[in-house]
Structures are given as structure tokens and as C-alpha cells.
Amino acid sequence: MKRPTTIKTKLAARQIGENIATWRKLYGFTSQGLADKAAVSRATISRLENGDPTVSFETFLNACRALSTLDAVVEATDPYETDLGRIRADQTLPQRVRSK
């Protein structure tokens, strides 16, 4: 049985979709132009921009690549870019062992 999508996830998907649409417009791309660059249909780009959380992760990443925002997405999920991530990594990840 499929789990229902949470409100927080729906709101995030809507905001991300709006951001994708804004980037597309800033670059002067049509929906079809972005679809071509992301190797998907215009309808799929429309679903992404309208916040449909069922659009594939690959489609999202391809759209980000086409809009030159992929590096920022990758960086935003990098735990080493946060204080908490760096602290926890120092505490939990094994330290490198020197060979003699």
C-alpha cells in the first residue's frame, strides 16, 4: 500500500517546482526547451514545475543540470557543508590509520 505524501513534502515539492520554473524563465527557456535539455516531455516539466512529488528524481536532477543548478543541489545535501555534519563525522566515522 502506498503511503500518503505528507503536507511538508507537498509544500517542498511545490516550492521546488516554482523555483525550477523561475530558473527556466530567467534562462529564457520555454517548457519545451527545458524538456528537450532534460530529455523528458513538456508534460513532465509541467508536472515538476507544478510541484508533483511523483516526478522522478532523475527528472529533477536532469532539469537542475539543464539549469546549471545541479552543483548547488549536490552541495546542499553534503553533510560536510554543515557544522553538525562535520562534528558528527569526526565522532562517528573511522579515523584513517597510518601504516608504518
N, C-alpha and C positions, 0 to 999 in steps of 0.2 A: 504494500500500500504506500502510495506517495505521501510524503509529509507535506503539510501546508507551508507555504512560504511565509516567513514572519514579516510583520509590518516593517521592522527595521531594515530587513533585506530588500523589501519592495521600495522603500524610500531611498535606499542607497542606489538601487538599480535605476530609479527614476533620475536621481541627481547625476549619476554617471552618464546616463543617456543624454541628458541635457548638456553635459559638458562635452560629450562627443559631438553633438550637433553644433555646439558653439565653435569648437575647434574646426569642424568641417567648413563652417561658414567663414571663419577667419582665413582659412586657406583658399577660399573661393571655390570649393568643390561642390558639385551637385551631389545629391544622394547616389545617383548612378555612378558618378565619378569615384566616390569613396567605395562604393560596392565593387567596382572594377579593380581598384587598388587592393581591396581586402579579399578579392576572389570569392565574393558571395553575391547574392541577389540584392536588388534595391529594396525588396520587401524585408529582407533580413536586416539591412541597415536601418530601415524604418522601425522594425521591432526593437533593435538595440537602442536607437535614439528615443523611443517611447518608453524605455525602462522595462522591457520584458526580461525578467530574470532567467528565462529558459533559453535565451540565446547562448550558444556555445562559448566556452572560454576561449577556444581557438579564434572564433569570430571577433571577440572583444580584443584579443591580442593583435590580430591582423589589422583591425581598424586602428588601434593605437600605433602600430608600426607605420601604417599609411599616413598617420597624422603626426609622426615624429614625437610621440609621447610614450613610446614603449619603454625607453630607458627610465623615464620618471616613474612608471608603474613598477618596474623591477626594483628600483631604488626604494620606493615607498613600502615595499614588502620585505626589505632587507633588515633582519633583526639587528645587524651590526650598526645600522644607522640610528639606533635609539640608545639612550643611556641604559634602559632596562635590558635590552638585548646584549649589550657589551658586558654589563655586570653579570648577568646570568650565564653568559658564555664562559666567562672567566671562572665561574663557580662550578659549572656542570660539565663542560667539555674537557676531554682528557688533554693534559699538557703534553707537549712534544718532548720526547725522551731523546737525549743526546747519546749517540753511540761513541764509544771510546776507541 
